[in-house]
Amino acid sequence: MAQSPTRRNFLQNTATAAALTTAAGATTCGDQAQSTVNTPATMTYEDLGVRRVINGRGTVTVLGGSVMPAEVVAAMVDAARSHVHFPDLQRKAGAKIAEMIGVPAAMISCGAASAMTCGTAACLHRGDRKKATQLPDVTDIPNEIISQKAHRCGYEAQMWLTGARTVWVETREELEAAISDKTAMMFFLNKAEPKGQIKREEWVEVAKKHDIPTLNDAAADVPPKERLKGYVDEGFDLVVFSGGKGLTGPQASGLLLGREDLVDAAWLSISPAGGIGRGMKVGKEEIMGLVAAVARYLRVDHDAERKELDRRAAHIIDTVKGISTVQCDINVPEIANHVPHVKVRWDEGTVGTSPQQVIDDLLDGEPAIAISRNGKDGVSISVWQMQPGEAEVVATRLHEALS
């Protein structure tokens, strides 16, 4: 597929920035020794034999999260040029993000999962260096995490890395009964709130009454931007966001926001400190990229971005809705991934193709297009991460597959 002018210009500008940065930087002995080697100026996916994919699934990790805006890439390129004192960078970047968002404290992690681990560790050791380096040995350390059964998420292992174990509850009565001197934290999966009996306000109320820290996993919960600050304002002690989803920052970045003493304790459990998070290394490039991403996210016109997403969704529906038995509608999830998703359903017997066949055909075709299954009789298409011109390509290909 020919790239749109906007996308092509972005890629060209990024490559040019990288080239200029390399030229401006200090030349190392290694650079001199290899200067005569015939290598491409820029290594691309094509050089590795990897296909580019039109993203119709959203900010999912399996497709690399989001496409970073030019200013984020530029911040990362600039950061790659120099050495810095890393702890100084970590602290000041966290302070800058906390200031921009309006929360007491912030720490950049190497992903939302990393923020969950470090936040849990902080709730266990509470800033005690000896206990921080002791984990996952939880001898003489409270290590029980209370969570609702409806909030099982598949990410419990990120908390269990610390040596913590989960106590599952369903009702307020069970929650009150589960609290003991072994309780270290109460975990809340924000996107699962509609499924659980205990809602956010009541969860925080119980935790405050018993002086137990709360951690809210809100990894994919922006937009809207108000949520970056809102859950902390509601009383959650720690809140986790992904840096590479709605914030469109580096995929290998995340945010831990909230109570100053707990965020401060979390520094003891992430690289370059020793202990449980030593392998959770976030680079100087990702740190500066996420600072730039947050700054951008807080200033962009989200209403204009939403109008463009609505236009893309409407175009896909208008293109395929005329096909016999095909039904289309737009779904905007209330909490996580709060952006338009096109839901397309059809009668398999009449159309002659199954949802899985359509998914496979789009992914195997040229260009490759990734979309999701929607129940037994349809597919779901997220327009969020599509680049200029790609919604039109998806609409055409989907029409062909269903015709």
C-alpha positions, 0 to 999 in steps of 0.5 A: 500500500502506498503510504499517505503523504502525512505518514510518509512525511512523518517517517521521512522527518523522523529518519532525517532527525535521527540522521542529523542527530547522529551527525551532530553527536560525538563520533566514537571509536566504534563509529570510526572503525565501522565507517566504511561498512556498507550498511543501510542508513536506516534499518527497517521492518522490511530489512527483517522481512517483517510486514507492516500492519494496519491496526484495526484492533487498537492499542494492543501490545501484540501490535506494538501499542500506539504510533508515537507522534513526531514530538515523542520520537524527537524527544527520544532521539535527543535523549539517545545522544547523551549520558545522564545521571539516571536517578536524577532523571527518574526523579525529575521526570516523575516530578514533572509529570506529577506537576503536569497532571496535578497529582502528588507524585509520579514514577515512570516504569517500563510498562503498566505491568511494571508499575503494578509490580513496583506499586505492590512492592511499595505497599509491602515494604513501605520504603524499608530498604531491608524489606525491599531487597528481601522480596519476594521473601515475605517473612515478617512482611504483610503480603496479602492483596484483597481483590474482587473475584470479578476483577481477575485480570490475568495480571495477578502474576505481576503482583505475585512476583513480590511474594504477595498472594491474593485473597478473593472476595465478592461482597462488602461483608467478605471484604471486611472479614478478609482484612487483617494484619496480613493485608498489604494492599487492596487491588482494583481493576478499573475496567471491571468495575461494572462486573464487581459488587463493590464499586470504586467509591465503596472500595476506597471508603473501606480501605481508608477506614482500615488504613490500607493502600489501594492500587487501581489498574487503569492501564487503558483508561485514557481518554478522556484525559480527566482520568489521569488525575480523577482516580487519584482525586477519588482517593486511590493511593496508587493508579497505574496507566500504560504509557504506550496506549492512549498517551501514545508514548513509548510502548515500553513505558508506564506510569505509577501515580498517587501518594507521595510516600508510596511512589517514593517507596516504589523507587526502591523496587525498580532499576537501577535499584536492586531487588524485585524490579531490577530487570524492569529497566526503563531507558532514558529514551523512554523516560523522555519520550513519555514526558513528551507524550504526557505534555502533548496529551494534555494540550492536544484538541481531543474533541478534534481527534474524536471527530476524526475517529467518528468520521473513520468509523462512519466511513467503514459503516457506510461502505459495508452496510449495503451488503445483504444481512450485514448489520453495523453499529458503533460501540464506545466502551464506557471505561477502557479504550473509550473510543469508537469501535465498529461492530459488524455482524452478518449471517454466515450462511447468506454471506458465505464466509465466517468472521474468522475467515474474514479476519484471516483474509484481511491479515493475510492480504496486502496490506495486512490488516488486523481486526478482532472477533466480536462474538460468534457472528461478527468482527470488531474494528477499532479506528483509533490507531489507523493512520491517514488513509487507512480507514478507507483501505480497511473499508474497501477490503472489508467490503470485498471480503463480505461480498 
